[in-house]
Amino acid sequence: MGVSQILAELDREIAQLMKARALLTGDAAPKKSPGRPKKVATAVAPPAKKAAKKKRNLTPEGRKRIADAVKKRWAAQKKAAK
């Protein structure tokens, strides 16, 4: 019998003993799985649709400011690379 087989057997026995102990002490509550609880189907009316988020638009002036800032940044990086 190899070491891995012995360890597997010990693990099985430990699991059985832990189950028996839980039953004897009354700690047999089911374990909760991690994460968000499962969604439960209800007989209630479906929820109302969410209002669509308003799309945010850039003004031409704002677009130009961003373009100028990016060009300035690129120029600084190019100058630093030399």
Beta strands, then each sheet from edge to edge (+ up, - down):
end
